[in-house]
Amino acid sequence: MPNPRTVGFKQHERNVFFHILTACNLSCSHCYINPEQHGSQTLPIETIEEWLRLFHDEQKKSNLIFLGGEPTMHPDLARAIKSAQQIGYQSVTVDTNGYLFHDLLGKISPDDAVISFSLDGPNAEINDPIRGEGVFTTCTENIKKAVADNFDVSVIYTVSRMNIDHLHLMPSLLNDLGVKRFFIQVIGIRGKSAGKKKDRLQLTQEEWLSVIPPVAKEAARLGIHVIFPKVFLEKDETFTCAGLAAENFFIFPNGRVYKCPLCEDFPVHSLSIKNNRIINNSGLTEERFFTLQISEGCVMNKLMQPGNITYDKSGHPVHRISCCLLKQEIPAAK
């Protein structure tokens, strides 16, 4: 089985992460949505379509991810997906907690969108204390339905101290469910997680490297394509910030647009949408930090979630943190 391959940033691609609402039927303990910063409104379909046109670039491969809250709670999500296809987005993904409201699968076809389900445990005993009672059963049943209907299905597992010891059970579960793509995500200390001062949710370098790559290799051995964050840079690797080397836009219903997800708890967004126009914000925005070079690697990680950085006796970081958007992958075994 090959070692993980780092996926470099693609300069000719644009990724649009579109939060069309912030409402959700669940109250996950690590939810990053912050209504004070992101708004509490549900965008009307006309606004969604206007903003989709704003951020599509016909000169680049434009990828779209619909997010919430829970995006399937929006009654017009199916129309928004089809509109995105007509506008020219090359790929459309829906990130869902698994409840699939408004009969989404019955209103779109497998060619319209990838359905990405969030599971944070291999069984109800681990998943449901994090995501909510009954979620594991509902989510896995809808995964089975989506797979049976020939949708391209992926699963996201957000790793923290709450569930890392159970990650190794996920490959066999996904194999049984028929899932062919697995995204392992590191927890971000923002939203609700940022308020858990007494809990150390972040992982050390040793914990991450001892668990994640072996689990990824096992999933790949079973025929599942695995993607996960780089997190910790090797000594000879150069730090690169996606804010400078790639095009990623994180759009929220109140019109804020960020380029770095670590900044989303603060009013430092690079862009705003006003009167159906994209406005470059002035003052102290996230972009002012992207060019800073520090020994810890990602300056945003140092500022926003420094708990995963350790230092030696002389005060130098033992390892550097990569950009949170830098990924590694192991393709499915053939």
C-alpha positions as CSV (number, residue, x, y, z in Angstrom):
1,M,0.0,0.0,0.0
2,P,1.5,3.4,-1.0
3,N,2.3,6.1,1.5
4,P,0.0,9.2,1.6
5,R,0.6,11.7,-1.3
6,T,0.4,15.4,-0.6
7,V,-2.0,17.1,-3.0
8,G,-0.7,20.5,-4.0
9,F,-2.9,23.5,-4.4
10,K,-4.3,23.8,-7.9
11,Q,-4.0,27.4,-9.2
12,H,-6.5,26.8,-12.0
13,E,-9.4,25.7,-9.7
14,R,-11.9,27.6,-7.7
15,N,-13.6,26.0,-4.7
16,V,-16.8,27.7,-3.4
17,F,-18.1,26.6,0.0
18,F,-21.6,28.0,0.2
19,H,-23.5,28.1,3.5
20,I,-27.0,28.7,2.3
21,L,-28.4,28.8,5.8
22,T,-27.1,28.3,9.4
23,A,-30.2,26.5,10.8
24,C,-29.8,22.8,11.7
25,N,-31.9,20.1,13.2
26,L,-28.9,18.9,15.2
27,S,-26.7,20.5,17.9
28,C,-23.3,18.8,17.3
29,S,-20.8,19.4,20.1
30,H,-18.1,20.6,17.7
31,C,-20.3,22.6,15.3
32,Y,-18.3,25.6,13.9
33,I,-21.3,27.7,12.9
34,N,-21.4,31.0,14.9
35,P,-24.7,32.8,14.3
36,E,-23.3,36.0,15.7
37,Q,-20.7,36.1,13.0
38,H,-22.4,34.1,10.2
39,G,-26.0,35.2,10.5
40,S,-29.1,33.3,11.2
41,Q,-31.0,33.8,7.9
42,T,-32.0,31.3,5.2
43,L,-31.1,32.7,1.8
44,P,-34.0,32.8,-0.7
45,I,-33.4,30.8,-3.8
46,E,-33.1,33.9,-6.0
47,T,-30.2,35.2,-3.8
48,I,-28.6,31.8,-3.9
49,E,-28.7,31.8,-7.7
50,E,-27.3,35.3,-7.9
51,W,-24.4,34.5,-5.6
52,L,-23.7,31.3,-7.5
53,R,-23.2,33.4,-10.7
54,L,-21.0,35.8,-8.8
55,F,-18.5,33.2,-7.8
56,H,-18.4,31.0,-10.9
57,D,-15.4,31.5,-13.1
58,E,-15.8,30.0,-16.5
59,Q,-12.0,30.2,-17.1
60,K,-11.4,27.8,-14.2
61,K,-12.7,24.5,-12.9
62,S,-15.2,25.8,-10.4
63,N,-16.2,23.3,-7.6
64,L,-19.2,24.0,-5.4
65,I,-20.0,22.6,-1.9
66,F,-23.4,23.4,-0.4
67,L,-23.2,23.7,3.4
68,G,-25.3,24.8,6.4
69,G,-26.3,24.4,9.1
70,E,-28.0,21.5,7.4
71,P,-28.3,22.4,3.7
72,T,-31.0,19.8,3.0
73,M,-33.3,21.8,5.3
74,H,-33.5,24.4,2.5
75,P,-36.7,23.7,0.5
76,D,-35.1,24.9,-2.7
77,L,-31.8,23.0,-2.5
78,A,-32.6,20.7,-5.4
79,R,-33.3,23.8,-7.6
80,A,-30.0,25.4,-6.4
81,I,-28.1,22.2,-7.4
82,K,-29.6,22.2,-10.9
83,S,-29.0,25.9,-11.2
84,A,-25.3,25.4,-10.3
85,Q,-25.1,22.8,-13.0
86,Q,-26.6,25.2,-15.6
87,I,-24.3,28.0,-14.5
88,G,-21.3,25.7,-15.2
89,Y,-19.9,24.5,-11.9
90,Q,-17.9,21.4,-12.8
91,S,-18.7,19.6,-9.5
92,V,-21.4,20.0,-6.9
93,T,-21.3,18.4,-3.5
94,V,-23.9,18.5,-0.7
95,D,-22.5,18.2,2.9
96,T,-25.2,16.7,5.0
97,N,-25.7,15.4,8.5
98,G,-27.7,12.5,6.9
99,Y,-31.3,13.5,7.4
100,L,-31.8,14.4,3.7
101,F,-34.9,16.6,4.2
102,H,-37.4,17.5,1.4
103,D,-36.8,14.2,-0.4
104,L,-33.5,15.5,-1.9
105,L,-32.5,12.2,-3.5
106,G,-35.9,12.0,-5.2
107,K,-35.5,15.4,-6.7
108,I,-32.0,15.2,-8.2
109,S,-30.1,12.5,-10.1
110,P,-26.7,10.9,-9.4
111,D,-25.2,13.1,-12.1
112,D,-26.3,16.3,-10.3
113,A,-24.3,16.1,-7.1
114,V,-22.1,14.2,-4.7
115,I,-23.7,13.5,-1.3
116,S,-21.2,13.8,1.5
117,F,-22.4,12.4,4.9
118,S,-21.0,13.3,8.3
119,L,-20.4,10.5,10.8
120,D,-18.2,10.9,13.8
121,G,-18.2,7.3,15.1
122,P,-18.4,3.7,13.8
123,N,-21.5,3.1,16.0
124,A,-24.2,4.9,17.8
125,E,-22.4,4.7,21.1
126,I,-19.6,6.9,19.8
127,N,-21.3,9.0,17.2
128,D,-24.5,10.0,18.9
129,P,-23.0,11.7,22.0
130,I,-21.2,14.0,19.6
131,R,-23.9,14.5,17.0
132,G,-27.2,13.7,18.6
133,E,-29.4,10.8,19.7
134,G,-30.6,8.6,16.8
135,V,-28.3,10.2,14.3
136,F,-26.1,7.2,13.6
137,T,-29.1,5.0,12.6
138,T,-30.7,7.8,10.4
139,C,-27.4,8.7,8.7
140,T,-26.3,5.1,7.9
141,E,-29.8,4.2,6.6
142,N,-29.7,7.2,4.2
143,I,-26.2,6.3,3.1
144,K,-27.4,2.9,2.2
145,K,-30.3,4.5,0.2
146,A,-28.0,6.9,-1.6
147,V,-25.6,4.1,-2.5
148,A,-28.5,2.0,-3.7
149,D,-29.7,4.9,-5.9
150,N,-26.2,5.1,-7.5
151,F,-25.2,8.4,-6.0
152,D,-21.5,9.2,-5.5
153,V,-21.3,9.0,-1.7
154,S,-18.6,10.1,0.6
155,V,-18.3,10.2,4.4
156,I,-16.6,12.8,6.6
157,Y,-15.2,11.9,10.1
158,T,-14.1,14.8,12.2
159,V,-11.3,13.5,14.5
160,S,-10.8,14.7,18.0
161,R,-10.0,13.3,21.4
162,M,-13.6,12.3,21.6
163,N,-13.4,9.7,18.9
164,I,-9.9,9.1,17.6
165,D,-9.7,5.7,19.5
166,H,-12.5,4.4,17.3
167,L,-11.4,5.7,13.9
168,H,-9.9,2.3,13.1
169,L,-13.4,0.7,13.0
170,M,-14.5,3.0,10.2
171,P,-13.0,1.3,7.1
172,S,-14.9,-1.9,7.6
173,L,-18.2,0.0,8.3
174,L,-17.7,2.1,5.1
175,N,-16.9,-1.0,3.1
176,D,-20.1,-2.6,4.4
177,L,-22.1,0.5,3.5
178,G,-20.6,0.6,-0.1
179,V,-18.9,4.0,0.5
180,K,-16.0,4.6,-1.9
181,R,-14.6,8.0,-0.6
182,F,-13.6,8.8,3.0
183,F,-12.6,12.2,4.3
184,I,-10.8,12.3,7.6
185,Q,-11.0,15.8,9.1
186,V,-9.1,17.3,12.0
187,I,-11.2,19.3,14.5
188,G,-11.1,23.0,14.2
189,I,-11.1,25.0,17.4
190,R,-13.9,27.4,16.4
191,G,-17.6,27.7,17.0
192,K,-18.7,25.5,19.9
193,S,-15.3,23.8,20.1
194,A,-13.7,27.1,20.8
195,G,-15.8,27.3,24.0
196,K,-14.7,24.0,25.4
197,K,-11.8,25.5,27.4
198,K,-11.7,22.5,29.8
199,D,-11.4,20.0,27.0
200,R,-8.3,19.4,25.0
201,L,-9.9,18.3,21.7
202,Q,-6.9,18.8,19.5
203,L,-4.4,16.0,18.8
204,T,-0.7,15.9,19.2
205,Q,1.6,15.1,16.2
206,E,2.3,11.7,17.7
207,E,-1.4,10.9,18.1
208,W,-2.3,12.1,14.6
209,L,0.6,10.3,12.8
210,S,0.2,7.1,14.7
211,V,-3.5,6.7,13.9
212,I,-4.6,8.5,10.8
213,P,-2.2,7.2,8.1
214,P,-2.6,3.5,9.2
215,V,-6.4,3.8,9.1
216,A,-6.2,5.6,5.7
217,K,-4.1,2.7,4.3
218,E,-6.5,0.1,5.6
219,A,-9.5,2.0,4.0
220,A,-7.6,2.2,0.7
221,R,-6.8,-1.5,0.9
222,L,-10.6,-2.1,1.0
223,G,-11.1,0.0,-2.1
224,I,-11.9,3.3,-0.5
225,H,-10.2,6.6,-1.7
226,V,-9.1,8.5,1.4
227,I,-8.3,12.2,1.8
228,F,-7.1,13.8,5.0
229,P,-5.3,17.1,6.1
230,K,-1.6,17.2,6.1
231,V,-1.6,19.1,9.5
232,F,2.1,18.5,10.3
233,L,4.9,19.5,7.9
234,E,8.0,17.5,7.4
235,K,11.3,19.2,8.2
236,D,12.2,19.8,4.6
237,E,8.7,20.8,3.4
238,T,7.9,24.4,2.5
239,F,4.9,26.1,4.1
240,T,2.4,27.3,1.5
241,C,-0.8,29.3,2.4
242,A,-3.9,28.5,0.4
243,G,-4.9,32.1,0.8
244,L,-2.1,33.0,-1.6
245,A,-1.8,29.9,-3.7
246,A,-5.4,28.8,-4.3
247,E,-8.9,30.2,-4.7
248,N,-11.2,29.1,-1.9
249,F,-14.3,31.1,-0.8
250,F,-16.3,30.4,2.3
251,I,-19.6,32.2,1.9
252,F,-22.1,32.8,4.7
253,P,-25.8,33.9,4.6
254,N,-25.0,37.4,6.0
255,G,-22.8,38.1,3.0
256,R,-19.4,37.5,4.7
257,V,-16.8,35.7,2.5
258,Y,-13.7,34.3,4.0
259,K,-10.6,32.8,2.4
260,C,-9.4,31.0,5.5
261,P,-11.8,28.9,7.5
262,L,-9.8,29.3,10.7
263,C,-10.9,33.0,10.7
264,E,-14.6,32.4,10.7
265,D,-15.2,33.3,14.3
266,F,-14.0,36.8,13.7
267,P,-15.0,39.8,11.5
268,V,-11.8,39.7,9.5
269,H,-13.4,38.4,6.3
270,S,-11.6,39.4,3.1
271,L,-14.8,40.0,1.0
272,S,-18.4,40.9,1.5
273,I,-21.4,40.6,-0.8
274,K,-23.4,43.8,-1.1
275,N,-26.1,44.6,-3.6
276,N,-25.1,41.5,-5.6
277,R,-21.5,42.7,-5.8
278,I,-18.3,41.3,-4.3
279,I,-16.6,44.0,-2.2
280,N,-13.0,43.8,-1.1
281,N,-12.9,44.8,2.5
282,S,-10.3,47.2,3.8
283,G,-8.6,47.4,7.2
284,L,-7.3,44.4,9.2
285,T,-8.6,41.5,7.3
286,E,-7.4,37.9,7.1
287,E,-5.4,38.6,3.9
288,R,-3.1,40.9,5.9
289,F,-1.8,37.8,7.7
290,F,-1.3,35.4,4.8
291,T,2.1,36.7,3.8
292,L,3.6,36.5,7.4
293,Q,6.3,34.0,7.8
294,I,6.7,32.4,11.3
295,S,8.6,29.3,12.5
296,E,5.3,27.6,13.5
297,G,4.1,27.5,9.9
298,C,0.5,28.6,9.6
299,V,0.1,32.0,11.2
300,M,-3.7,31.6,11.5
301,N,-3.3,28.3,13.4
302,K,-0.8,30.1,15.8
303,L,-3.4,32.9,16.4
304,M,-6.6,30.9,16.4
305,Q,-5.9,27.4,17.6
306,P,-2.4,27.1,19.0
307,G,-3.1,24.0,21.1
308,N,-1.6,21.6,18.5
309,I,1.8,23.3,18.6
310,T,4.5,22.0,20.9
311,Y,7.9,23.6,21.7
312,D,11.3,22.4,22.7
313,K,13.2,23.6,25.8
314,S,14.7,26.5,23.8
315,G,11.2,27.7,22.7
316,H,11.4,26.5,19.1
317,P,8.4,24.7,17.6
318,V,9.0,20.9,17.5
319,H,7.0,20.8,14.2
320,R,5.3,23.2,11.9
321,I,1.6,23.3,11.1
322,S,0.6,23.2,7.4
323,C,-2.2,25.2,5.9
324,C,-5.5,23.6,7.0
325,L,-6.5,23.2,3.4
326,L,-3.5,21.2,2.4
327,K,-4.5,17.6,1.9
328,Q,-3.0,14.1,1.6
329,E,-4.6,11.2,-0.2
330,I,-4.3,7.5,-0.7
331,P,-6.1,6.2,-3.7
332,A,-8.2,3.1,-3.5
333,A,-6.4,-0.2,-4.1
334,K,-7.3,-1.6,-7.5
